[in-house]
């Protein structure tokens, strides 16, 4: 490691670090998730409403109620299941949606 790099690190940390200390610090910053730890991906907007009772308002002003179903394979559409049957709704046509309170979908 060059002297300039060591001096830059010394200014940053206030002291000279040995190579082992720098490696240990990098390992602690870049901690890899172990086998026992949960590596869950943050849920997207539509996935939070998956299998729940919702009210969907479309861009044309129409309001639909039902149980929302999403999947990761069809990322452009959602399926709304209500008393009239199943409706495939393109995501780009949804203005907003709200979860019906107490609508866990079970």
C-alpha positions as CSV (number, residue, x, y, z in Angstrom):
1,X,0.0,0.0,0.0
2,X,1.4,3.4,-0.9
3,X,2.4,6.0,1.7
4,X,-0.1,8.5,0.3
5,X,-2.9,5.9,0.8
6,X,-1.8,5.2,4.3
7,X,-1.7,8.9,5.1
8,X,-5.2,9.4,3.7
9,X,-6.5,6.5,5.9
10,X,-4.6,7.9,8.9
11,X,-6.4,11.3,8.4
12,X,-9.7,9.5,8.1
13,X,-9.3,7.3,11.1
14,X,-6.9,9.5,13.1
15,X,-4.2,6.8,13.3
16,X,-2.3,4.4,11.2
17,X,-4.0,1.0,10.8
18,X,-2.2,-2.2,10.0
19,X,-3.3,-4.3,7.1
20,X,-5.0,-6.8,9.4
21,X,-7.0,-4.0,11.2
22,X,-8.2,-2.6,7.8
23,X,-9.3,-6.0,6.6
24,X,-11.1,-6.7,9.9
25,X,-12.9,-3.3,9.6
26,X,-13.9,-4.1,6.0
27,X,-15.3,-7.4,7.1
28,X,-17.4,-5.8,9.8
29,X,-18.7,-3.2,7.3
30,X,-19.5,-5.7,4.6
31,X,-21.0,-8.4,6.8
32,X,-22.4,-11.2,4.8
33,X,-25.7,-12.7,5.9
34,X,-25.1,-16.1,7.5
35,X,-27.0,-19.3,6.9
36,X,-29.2,-18.9,10.0
37,X,-30.1,-15.2,9.3
38,X,-33.1,-14.2,7.2
39,X,-32.2,-12.5,3.9
40,X,-35.6,-11.3,3.0
41,X,-36.1,-8.8,0.2
42,X,-38.1,-5.7,1.0
43,X,-41.7,-6.0,-0.2
44,X,-42.9,-3.9,-3.1
45,X,-46.0,-1.8,-3.0
46,X,-48.3,-4.4,-4.6
47,X,-46.9,-7.3,-2.6
48,X,-47.9,-5.6,0.6
49,X,-51.5,-5.9,-0.5
50,X,-51.2,-9.5,-1.8
51,X,-54.1,-11.7,-0.7
52,X,-55.9,-8.8,1.1
53,X,-59.3,-7.2,0.6
54,X,-58.7,-3.9,-1.3
55,X,-60.5,-1.0,-3.0
56,X,-58.9,-0.1,-6.3
57,X,-59.6,3.2,-8.1
58,X,-58.7,3.2,-11.7
59,X,-57.5,6.1,-13.8
60,X,-61.0,6.4,-15.4
61,X,-62.6,6.9,-12.0
62,X,-64.1,3.4,-11.7
63,X,-63.9,1.7,-8.3
64,X,-63.4,-2.0,-7.8
65,X,-63.5,-4.1,-4.6
66,X,-62.1,-7.5,-4.0
67,X,-59.2,-9.7,-3.0
68,X,-55.9,-8.8,-4.7
69,X,-53.5,-11.4,-6.0
70,X,-50.0,-10.6,-7.3
71,X,-47.1,-12.7,-8.4
72,X,-43.5,-12.1,-9.3
73,X,-43.8,-13.7,-12.7
74,X,-46.4,-11.2,-14.1
75,X,-45.0,-7.9,-13.0
76,X,-47.3,-5.8,-15.1
77,X,-50.7,-7.0,-14.0
78,X,-52.6,-7.8,-10.8
79,X,-55.6,-10.1,-10.4
80,X,-58.6,-8.9,-8.5
81,X,-61.0,-11.6,-7.3
82,X,-64.6,-10.4,-6.4
83,X,-68.1,-11.7,-6.4
84,X,-68.3,-11.2,-10.2
85,X,-65.3,-13.3,-10.9
86,X,-61.6,-12.6,-11.6
87,X,-60.4,-9.4,-13.3
88,X,-56.9,-8.9,-14.6
89,X,-56.0,-5.3,-14.1
90,X,-52.9,-3.7,-15.7
91,X,-50.9,-1.9,-13.0
92,X,-50.5,1.2,-15.1
93,X,-54.2,1.7,-15.0
94,X,-54.4,1.9,-11.2
95,X,-54.7,5.4,-9.7
96,X,-54.6,4.2,-6.1
97,X,-55.7,1.4,-3.8
98,X,-56.6,1.1,-0.2
99,X,-56.7,-2.0,2.0
100,X,-60.2,-2.6,3.6
101,X,-59.7,-2.6,7.3
102,X,-59.8,-6.1,8.8
103,X,-59.3,-7.5,5.3
104,X,-56.6,-10.1,5.8
105,X,-58.1,-12.1,3.0
106,X,-58.5,-15.3,5.0
